[in-house]
Amino acid sequence: MSLPLGVAAQSGGPDKPADFLDKEFHRQRREALRQQLPANSVAVFFSNPLRNRANDVDFHFHQHPDFYYLTGYREPNAVLLLFSDQFMINGVATQEVFFAQPRNPQAESWTGKRLGEEGVKQQLGLTYALPATSFAGFKLDTAAFDRIFLLDLPHDLRNDPSNPADLHDLVAQFRQKVGLVPGQDFAHQQVYQIISQYDAQAGPRVQEEVKRQMAANPALANNTFLKAYVNAKDAAARAALAAKVPQEKVDTGFLEEKLSEMREVKTPDEMKLLRKAIAMSAIGQVEVMKAMHPNMSETEVQGIHEFVYKKYGAEYEGYPSIVGAGNNGCILHYIENERPKLGNDLVLMDLGAEYHGYTADVTRTIPANGKFTPDQKQIYELVYAAQEAGFKECKVGNEFNAPNAAAQKVMAEGLVKLGIIKNPEEARRYTMHGVSHYLGLDVHDRGTYGAFKPNTVITVEPGIYIPDGSPCDKKWWGIGIRIEDDVLITEKGWENLSSGAPRTVKDIEATMAKPSPLDSFKLPELK
């Protein structure tokens, strides 16, 4: 029995893992969002584009997390339209139209099979699908809608002259449909969204951020509403303005807000994938602890972690892997990972597997030779105590900043006690980042940054970094320590999802003393 061409693409069975989110999950997410659309409106979503690595080689494609969340589609050059009301197309009433990358047997023989519009309908459950090549001629009477919602349009798009429906063309065609001139952006709407979403929680900080953006972007400098906001004299005046953020027909803030609310709270199906990503990341930390020695390179450490992820079926790393020995560990997002020997320094390892779209984010800092020095141990145990304080604040109803406030207090007081600083106000020199962010389809996932809700996943990751040349005793120089765990917040309390990675000094040293399967793995030397 033969199948239609579209159905053959990305078919199930032995060639595809069985535990991807099913089409019903994505349908429910689309419907939940659609139910929040105001009457007589349309929401427009674009896939991610292909990104060029060099010459005729592209980076491995990674879908836009919001697009994946709503569709499950894992290809470029696509558009999703969601309508608040029934939309008539070719005599058919629908509330969603999907424009898929069309089937192309010649291209597929080089770069892999495509779903096409038939595959999108049958495998992903989209009710109405068309080839992306038809988007240019698609009759979307934007004048008939009261509101048109979109996320910020994709930037830095490459035009493939041989493809009339690459993302460069799809975005240009959309701009033409809604009357946006080339280069017109939505910077002011993005600032409006910051005001609307965060003024109640952090008004003075929001006011300063708006001032900064107005100074940096001439297009914002003379915006009447923004000038009124930055000149507001008190919280009441700010709040009154935040409640009346200007609405425009083409709006980029609404979907940001609604998707942040939706993605902040994880479903049971999402948690299955997130737990798996975190579990394999914790196992990676364990295997590296057993294998590490002073003659190992940062690159080799990275490779062991990422091998574990691949062994368990992870498609990607969730973000560029960070492996920093000694002073490199004091660079927050050090990704060169090129030091040839770890020596006897501490090694900060911040890595996470991405499994079916969901990413972990786990950090451990360990001594390359298996034993903490007394000075290293003092800083480590201070960071550990700060993390414990942060964990205790992971409760439904607590404000998002509660873990950060608790952890920062412990670190500031501890640094004073150790004589590294003279007063707590100096602590930010060495504790320069907050301790939490949401986790999910993005490593820094969407969320509202308000009070904690049940079934939210955040990180708790205090860190102290004392780079060479710091104004303190030289014995502390080159010590960079971060401990990061992934925490599920529920009505019953909090759960450390990454507890499989040893965290105490005692447990780390005990794990590092164990044999590794890699101890006997020898490769020939290269000349």
ChimeraX attribute file (.defattr): number of C-alpha atoms within 10 A of each C-alpha:
attribute: neighborCount
match mode: 1-to-1
recipient: residues
	/A:1	2
	/A:2	6
	/A:3	7
	/A:4	9
	/A:5	15
	/A:6	21
	/A:7	19
	/A:8	17
	/A:9	19
	/A:10	16
	/A:11	15
	/A:12	11
	/A:13	8
	/A:14	7
	/A:15	8
	/A:16	10
	/A:17	10
	/A:18	10
	/A:19	10
	/A:20	14
	/A:21	16
	/A:22	15
	/A:23	18
	/A:24	13
	/A:25	17
	/A:26	21
	/A:27	19
	/A:28	13
	/A:29	17
	/A:30	17
	/A:31	15
	/A:32	15
	/A:33	18
	/A:34	19
	/A:35	12
	/A:36	12
	/A:37	21
	/A:38	14
	/A:39	13
	/A:40	15
	/A:41	19
	/A:42	25
	/A:43	23
	/A:44	17
	/A:45	21
	/A:46	24
	/A:47	23
	/A:48	24
	/A:49	22
	/A:50	19
	/A:51	15
	/A:52	14
	/A:53	10
	/A:54	8
	/A:55	6
	/A:56	6
	/A:57	9
	/A:58	11
	/A:59	10
	/A:60	11
	/A:61	14
	/A:62	18
	/A:63	20
	/A:64	20
	/A:65	20
	/A:66	22
	/A:67	19
	/A:68	18
	/A:69	20
	/A:70	21
	/A:71	24
	/A:72	24
	/A:73	20
	/A:74	19
	/A:75	21
	/A:76	19
	/A:77	23
	/A:78	27
	/A:79	25
	/A:80	19
	/A:81	16
	/A:82	23
	/A:83	22
	/A:84	20
	/A:85	18
	/A:86	13
	/A:87	16
	/A:88	10
	/A:89	13
	/A:90	5
	/A:91	7
	/A:92	9
	/A:93	12
	/A:94	15
	/A:95	17
	/A:96	22
	/A:97	19
	/A:98	23
	/A:99	24
	/A:100	29
	/A:101	23
	/A:102	20
	/A:103	19
	/A:104	12
	/A:105	13
	/A:106	10
	/A:107	11
	/A:108	12
	/A:109	9
	/A:110	8
	/A:111	9
	/A:112	12
	/A:113	19
	/A:114	25
	/A:115	25
	/A:116	24
	/A:117	24
	/A:118	24
	/A:119	23
	/A:120	26
	/A:121	18
	/A:122	14
	/A:123	21
	/A:124	19
	/A:125	18
	/A:126	21
	/A:127	14
	/A:128	18
	/A:129	20
	/A:130	21
	/A:131	18
	/A:132	24
	/A:133	20
	/A:134	15
	/A:135	20
	/A:136	18
	/A:137	8
	/A:138	13
	/A:139	10
	/A:140	15
	/A:141	9
	/A:142	16
	/A:143	11
	/A:144	9
	/A:145	16
	/A:146	14
	/A:147	20
	/A:148	22
	/A:149	22
	/A:150	19
	/A:151	18
	/A:152	18
	/A:153	14
	/A:154	13
	/A:155	13
	/A:156	8
	/A:157	16
	/A:158	14
	/A:159	13
	/A:160	12
	/A:161	9
	/A:162	7
	/A:163	12
	/A:164	15
	/A:165	25
	/A:166	22
	/A:167	27
	/A:168	19
	/A:169	22
	/A:170	22
	/A:171	20
	/A:172	14
	/A:173	18
	/A:174	17
	/A:175	16
	/A:176	13
	/A:177	16
	/A:178	15
	/A:179	11
	/A:180	14
	/A:181	10
	/A:182	9
	/A:183	8
	/A:184	8
	/A:185	15
	/A:186	16
	/A:187	16
	/A:188	20
	/A:189	20
	/A:190	17
	/A:191	20
	/A:192	21
	/A:193	19
	/A:194	18
	/A:195	25
	/A:196	19
	/A:197	20
	/A:198	16
	/A:199	20
	/A:200	17
	/A:201	15
	/A:202	12
	/A:203	17
	/A:204	15
	/A:205	12
	/A:206	22
	/A:207	19
	/A:208	12
	/A:209	16
	/A:210	22
	/A:211	18
	/A:212	11
	/A:213	16
	/A:214	21
	/A:215	12
	/A:216	11
	/A:217	11
	/A:218	10
	/A:219	13
	/A:220	19
	/A:221	15
	/A:222	10
	/A:223	12
	/A:224	9
	/A:225	16
	/A:226	22
	/A:227	15
	/A:228	13
	/A:229	21
	/A:230	17
	/A:231	12
	/A:232	16
	/A:233	10
	/A:234	10
	/A:235	14
	/A:236	11
	/A:237	13
	/A:238	22
	/A:239	17
	/A:240	12
	/A:241	19
	/A:242	22
	/A:243	13
	/A:244	11
	/A:245	17
	/A:246	10
	/A:247	12
	/A:248	12
	/A:249	14
	/A:250	20
	/A:251	19
	/A:252	24
	/A:253	22
	/A:254	19
	/A:255	21
	/A:256	21
	/A:257	17
	/A:258	17
	/A:259	19
	/A:260	17
	/A:261	14
	/A:262	16
	/A:263	23
	/A:264	23
	/A:265	20
	/A:266	18
	/A:267	13
	/A:268	10
	/A:269	13
	/A:270	19
	/A:271	17
	/A:272	14
	/A:273	22
	/A:274	26
	/A:275	19
	/A:276	22
	/A:277	29
	/A:278	28
	/A:279	22
	/A:280	28
	/A:281	32
	/A:282	29
	/A:283	18
	/A:284	25
	/A:285	27
	/A:286	20
	/A:287	23
	/A:288	23
	/A:289	28
	/A:290	21
	/A:291	21
	/A:292	25
	/A:293	19
	/A:294	15
	/A:295	13
	/A:296	16
	/A:297	21
	/A:298	23
	/A:299	19
	/A:300	18
	/A:301	25
	/A:302	21
	/A:303	14
	/A:304	17
	/A:305	25
	/A:306	21
	/A:307	13
	/A:308	20
	/A:309	26
	/A:310	16
	/A:311	9
	/A:312	15
	/A:313	17
	/A:314	24
	/A:315	14
	/A:316	20
	/A:317	22
	/A:318	23
	/A:319	18
	/A:320	14
	/A:321	23
	/A:322	26
	/A:323	28
	/A:324	32
	/A:325	29
	/A:326	25
	/A:327	19
	/A:328	25
	/A:329	28
	/A:330	24
	/A:331	16
	/A:332	17
	/A:333	14
	/A:334	16
	/A:335	18
	/A:336	14
	/A:337	18
	/A:338	14
	/A:339	17
	/A:340	13
	/A:341	17
	/A:342	22
	/A:343	18
	/A:344	18
	/A:345	25
	/A:346	27
	/A:347	29
	/A:348	30
	/A:349	27
	/A:350	27
	/A:351	26
	/A:352	32
	/A:353	34
	/A:354	29
	/A:355	26
	/A:356	20
	/A:357	27
	/A:358	28
	/A:359	30
	/A:360	32
	/A:361	29
	/A:362	28
	/A:363	25
	/A:364	24
	/A:365	26
	/A:366	29
	/A:367	27
	/A:368	25
	/A:369	19
	/A:370	21
	/A:371	20
	/A:372	20
	/A:373	12
	/A:374	9
	/A:375	12
	/A:376	20
	/A:377	14
	/A:378	14
	/A:379	23
	/A:380	24
	/A:381	15
	/A:382	23
	/A:383	25
	/A:384	25
	/A:385	17
	/A:386	28
	/A:387	27
	/A:388	17
	/A:389	21
	/A:390	26
	/A:391	25
	/A:392	14
	/A:393	22
	/A:394	26
	/A:395	22
	/A:396	19
	/A:397	13
	/A:398	14
	/A:399	17
	/A:400	23
	/A:401	20
	/A:402	21
	/A:403	27
	/A:404	23
	/A:405	16
	/A:406	19
	/A:407	29
	/A:408	27
	/A:409	15
	/A:410	20
	/A:411	26
	/A:412	24
	/A:413	17
	/A:414	22
	/A:415	21
	/A:416	16
	/A:417	13
	/A:418	13
	/A:419	11
	/A:420	19
	/A:421	19
	/A:422	14
	/A:423	13
	/A:424	17
	/A:425	11
	/A:426	14
	/A:427	21
	/A:428	14
	/A:429	14
	/A:430	20
	/A:431	21
	/A:432	14
	/A:433	15
	/A:434	16
	/A:435	26
	/A:436	23
	/A:437	19
	/A:438	24
	/A:439	26
	/A:440	29
	/A:441	24
	/A:442	19
	/A:443	19
	/A:444	17
	/A:445	18
	/A:446	24
	/A:447	24
	/A:448	20
	/A:449	17
	/A:450	15
	/A:451	15
	/A:452	25
	/A:453	19
	/A:454	19
	/A:455	19
	/A:456	23
	/A:457	30
	/A:458	27
	/A:459	26
	/A:460	30
	/A:461	28
	/A:462	29
	/A:463	28
	/A:464	26
	/A:465	25
	/A:466	25
	/A:467	20
	/A:468	16
	/A:469	11
	/A:470	15
	/A:471	12
	/A:472	13
	/A:473	10
	/A:474	12
	/A:475	10
	/A:476	18
	/A:477	18
	/A:478	22
	/A:479	26
	/A:480	29
	/A:481	29
	/A:482	28
	/A:483	25
	/A:484	25
	/A:485	26
	/A:486	26
	/A:487	23
	/A:488	21
	/A:489	22
	/A:490	17
	/A:491	11
	/A:492	9
	/A:493	14
	/A:494	20
	/A:495	16
	/A:496	16
	/A:497	21
	/A:498	25
	/A:499	15
	/A:500	16
	/A:501	25
	/A:502	20
	/A:503	19
	/A:504	13
	/A:505	18
	/A:506	11
	/A:507	12
	/A:508	22
	/A:509	20
	/A:510	15
	/A:511	20
	/A:512	24
	/A:513	16
	/A:514	11
	/A:515	13
	/A:516	17
	/A:517	9
	/A:518	13
	/A:519	10
	/A:520	8
	/A:521	7
	/A:522	7
	/A:523	6
	/A:524	5
	/A:525	5
	/A:526	4
	/A:527	3
